């Protein structure tokens, strides 16, 4: 049975760079199933490639082959379920599930969806009176509330945003939804996706 991995790579933003990476993947009998551009700027691009391999033992060779391309480095490589959904389709599915759920359940649907989409270690929804939803082991809530209060000036793609947190301010409801992930930085496209889901949730809740 094939092994499916997600490879997050930094590469020069130049013609042919992605083709060189794809060629190296093909050299180890890998099949590129999906590509997502997570961030782009300053002459660099961060791509996330979903790759099917005929054998899990090829992962170290795959990493070495991609890293051998001039100017390319592997940020992270991880094994995922073979039926892992495309992140954009998964986000649409969460939006549809919120719309189809009773109003009282929509915040829970959002938080559970963010756990999957962000591949988060924890998710929390905080209201004026304290936590409304908590999934996983959240950081100290007093710190989290203070951070969210001070983050009003940051947007979802601000370079000053902490790399291990992503959040959405639900202005209409007075709620803040925040997710955290250790080990892999959260990039621009992921932040935009969460922000848009937050705006949808705000309208629905």
BELMOJO-V98184 format. One record per residue. PHI is phi as a letter, one per 40 degrees, with the letter a starting at -180 (999 if undefined). OMEGA is omega in whole degrees, -180 to 180 (999 if undefined). NEAR is the number of other C-alpha atoms within 12 Angstrom. Layout:
BEGIN
PHI_OMEGA_NEAR ; PHI_OMEGA_NEAR
END
This chain:
BEGIN
999_180_10 ; c_170_21 ; b_179_27 ; b_179_31 ; b_172_36 ; b_-178_36 ; b_177_41 ; b_-173_35 ; b_170_39 ; b_-180_34 ; a_176_35 ; c_178_26 ; c_-178_22 ; b_178_19 ; d_175_13 ; g_-177_14 ; c_-180_27 ; c_178_31 ; c_178_20 ; c_179_23 ; c_180_40 ; c_179_32 ; c_179_21 ; c_177_27 ; c_178_35 ; c_-179_23 ; c_177_20 ; b_177_27 ; g_176_24 ; c_-180_33 ; b_-180_27 ; c_-178_28 ; c_-177_25 ; a_177_23 ; b_175_24 ; b_176_27 ; c_-177_27 ; c_-176_29 ; a_-178_28 ; a_178_21 ; i_178_16 ; f_176_12 ; g_-180_15 ; b_175_22 ; b_176_29 ; b_-179_34 ; b_173_35 ; b_-177_35 ; b_174_36 ; c_-170_35 ; b_173_40 ; c_178_33 ; b_179_31 ; c_-176_20 ; a_-180_21 ; c_180_24 ; c_179_17 ; c_-176_25 ; d_179_30 ; d_179_21 ; c_177_22 ; d_180_37 ; d_-180_32 ; c_-179_21 ; c_-180_26 ; c_-179_37 ; c_180_27 ; c_178_21 ; c_-176_26 ; d_176_19 ; g_-176_21 ; b_175_30 ; b_179_26 ; c_178_30 ; c_-175_25 ; a_172_27 ; b_-175_29 ; a_177_27 ; c_179_25 ; b_176_23 ; c_-177_18 ; c_179_18 ; b_179_16 ; d_-177_23 ; c_171_22 ; d_-173_24 ; c_-180_31 ; c_176_26 ; c_178_16 ; c_178_26 ; c_176_33 ; c_179_24 ; c_178_23 ; c_178_34 ; c_179_34 ; c_-180_20 ; c_176_26 ; c_-178_30 ; c_-177_24 ; c_-177_17 ; c_172_19 ; d_-174_14 ; d_-177_18 ; c_-176_16 ; c_-169_20 ; c_179_29 ; c_177_40 ; c_179_27 ; c_178_33 ; c_-177_49 ; c_178_42 ; c_178_34 ; c_179_36 ; c_177_45 ; d_-179_30 ; c_-174_31 ; c_-180_36 ; c_-171_39 ; f_-172_31 ; c_172_32 ; c_180_28 ; a_176_31 ; a_176_41 ; b_171_40 ; b_-175_39 ; b_176_34 ; b_-180_26 ; d_-176_17 ; b_179_13 ; h_-177_19 ; c_177_23 ; b_177_23 ; b_174_28 ; b_176_30 ; b_-178_28 ; g_-179_20 ; c_-179_17 ; c_173_27 ; c_177_24 ; d_-173_13 ; c_178_23 ; c_177_15 ; c_-177_12 ; c_179_28 ; c_179_28 ; c_179_17 ; c_-178_23 ; c_177_33 ; c_-178_21 ; c_-176_14 ; c_-176_23 ; c_-178_19 ; c_-180_14 ; c_172_21 ; b_-170_23 ; c_-179_32 ; b_-179_27 ; c_180_19 ; c_-180_15 ; c_-179_16 ; c_177_24 ; d_-174_27 ; c_-177_23 ; b_-180_25 ; b_171_38 ; a_-173_48 ; a_175_47 ; a_174_42 ; c_177_34 ; c_-168_31 ; c_-178_20 ; c_-177_17 ; b_-177_22 ; g_-180_23 ; b_171_30 ; b_177_42 ; b_-176_45 ; b_179_48 ; b_180_45 ; b_-180_35 ; a_178_30 ; c_171_20 ; g_-180_16 ; b_-180_24 ; c_176_26 ; c_-173_37 ; b_-169_35 ; d_-176_30 ; c_177_28 ; c_180_38 ; c_179_35 ; c_-179_25 ; c_-180_32 ; c_179_45 ; c_-180_32 ; c_176_27 ; c_178_43 ; c_178_41 ; c_178_26 ; c_-180_29 ; c_-180_43 ; d_179_27 ; c_-176_20 ; c_-176_26 ; c_999_28
END
